[in-house]
Structures are given as C-alpha cells and as structure tokens.
Amino acid sequence: MNDDRHRQQLEPVRATDADREPGGLRCPIRPQALPDESVAVYAAPAEAIHVGRVRRWACQLCVDWGIDEDGRDAVRAITSGLAGNAVEHSGSADMTVVLSCDASSVWVEVIDRGRWRFTPTVGPQAMSEHGRGWDLVEGYATRSGVRRGAHGTCAWAEVRRSR
C-alpha cells in the first residue's frame, strides 16, 4: 500500500462541528461547547493496520494536552480497544476517532458507519489477547457506552483526569 496515496485521509484533521458528530452520533456525556484545541479528529479506513496508528496519535495528543502517564495509558488502551472493535465488528469501511478533553476528563469516541455484530467468545479464545477490547475499555474508563443510530455506531468512554 502506498502511504502517500492515503496520507490525506490518515492525518488528523481540524475538528469542525460536522467532524465532532459524524453521522449525528456523539458521546452523550461529552460537553458540546469545547474549544477547538480541546477536540481532535482522526479519520481512517476501518482496517487493522490503522488501530496502531490511531493509538499512537491518541497518546501523542495526550502528551500535548498534559495528560499524566496513567491517563495516557488509559486513553491508549481505550482507543485501541474501541478502534479494534470498530475494525472487527462494525463492517464499516471507515472510522472516525474523536478525542476531547477539559480540566476534568478525556473522552474517546470511535464512530463508524456500520452495525456491530458481536460473536460470543468461548473456549480457548476467551483467554486470548484477541476479543477483550470492551473488557479493557470498561476496566480503564470512568464511564463508557455504545450509541447506535441509523447511520452507524458511536462507542465512547470517559477517563477522569488526575488532579
């Protein structure tokens, strides 16, 4: 794959009102009025190779925002879990990751244009690294959820910032 061909769609973009709520989906607990520098959007194909790229982008953004190491670890794990779930379960061709923060919290949202289809994990697969994305999200998040709409799914999580 030629990265130059995909460069424009893989680089983070400045958040506009439309970017903050792709398909009309958004995290129901995230404040609507956040300054532009507190909201970042990353659009990418819903392919496994992009999960790591999105995770690294989220981690660097946390550094830029002054999020402490524990918060960065939580955001890294949550971003990876939610993006991985979008790739694995949504059937969507693309995903949009929205990170936002204020003085008290960081929100991670992964929005896709698919319909999630979960398959139960049983037997030896239940103990594998694969298939534990939502468990990791719930372990790190203060609150989390999934919002389904006519145009896709928004999986979201909130991480409280340390004081």
N, C-alpha and C positions, 0 to 999 in steps of 0.2 A: 504494500500500500504506500502510496506517495503522500507523505505528511504535508507537503506544500499544497496539494490539492485540497486537503481538509483543514488547513491552517485556520481559515477564517471562521469556520464553524466550531473549532475546538478552543479558540482563545476566549477567555472571559469577555463578556460584553458589559457595557454600562447599563445599569438597570433603568428601564423606563416603566411606566405604570403597566403597560401591556406585558413586559417581561416578568414583573413581580407576580402576576396572576395568569400564567399561560392557561388557556382553555377555561378561564374563570375559576380555576382551582387555586386555593391558597391554604396555608396553615390557619386554622380557625382561631388560634390564640395569639398569633403574632400581631403586634401593633401595626396598624395601617400607616401611620404617619411616622416614618423613619427617614432620616436624612439620606441622601444618595450615597454618601460614603459609608453608610452602615448597612447597605444592601448590595450584594454581588450576585451575578447570574452567570452560570456556565451551561451552555447548550452543547450537547454531544450526541452522536449516534448511541443507541442503546446496545452497545457491544462490550464484551468483557474487557477488552483492552483499555477502554475508557474509564473503567472503575478506578484503576490505579492513578490515572491522570487527574480525575476529579478529586480523589483523596489527597493527592499532593497539593493541588490547588487550594483545597479547603484548609489544609494545615498551614500553608504559607499565608493565607488570608488571616487565620487566627493569630499568627505571629504579628502581622501588620496591624491587627486590631488590639494587640496587647493582651490576648487571652493567655492565661497561665498554662503551664505544662499539663496539668490534669485536665483542664478544659480542652486543650488541643487534642489530647489523647481521646477524650470522649467524642469530640467532633469528628476526628479522623475515623474512629470505629463506626460511628453512626452514619457518616457519609458513605463509607464503604458498604455497610450493611444495606442502606436504603437504595443506593445506586445498583448494588449487586442484585437486590430483589427486583428492581425495575428491569434489569437486563434479563434475569432468569424467568420472571413470572408475568411480565406485562404483555409481551407480544408487540410492543411498540417499536417503531423504527428509531425513535429518538427519546431523549430525556433532557429535562431542564433541571438543574440544581440551583436552588436559591439559598444563599446563606445571608443571614441578617443578625444584627446584634444591637443591644442597647446596654446601659450600665448594669443591668441585672441578668440578662440571658443572651444566649446564642440560639438561633433557630436554624434548623436544617430542613429543607423541603426538597423532595425529589418528585417531579411531576412528569408524567408520561401520558401518551395518548392511547393507552391500551386498557385491557381488562385483565386484572391479575387473576391468575389461575394457580392456586396452591395445590401441591401434591403432598400428602402426609409423608413424613419421614419416619420409617420404621426399620427395625433390624440394624445391621451394622452401619447403615448410612446415618442413623440417628446420632451416632457418636463421632461422626466425621466433622472436619472443619467446614465442609460444604453444607449449606442448609441451616445455618444457625444465625443468619443475618438479623432476623427480627428479635431473637433472644438477646443478641448483643445490643441492639438498639434499646430495648427495654431495660437492660442492665445499666446502661450509661445515662439514659435520658431521665429528666425530671418528669416529663410528660411526653406522650407520643400518641400517634393515631394514624388512621388512613381515611382519607376522604375520597369517595368515588363520585364521579359526575358523568354526565352524558358524553363528555369529551375526553375522559381519561381518569387518572388516579393521582392524588397527591398524598404521599407518605411523608409524615413530618415528625420532628422531635425537637424538644426544647432541652437545653443544658443550662443550668444556673451557673452564673459566673461567680468565682470566689471573690470574697471581699478583702 
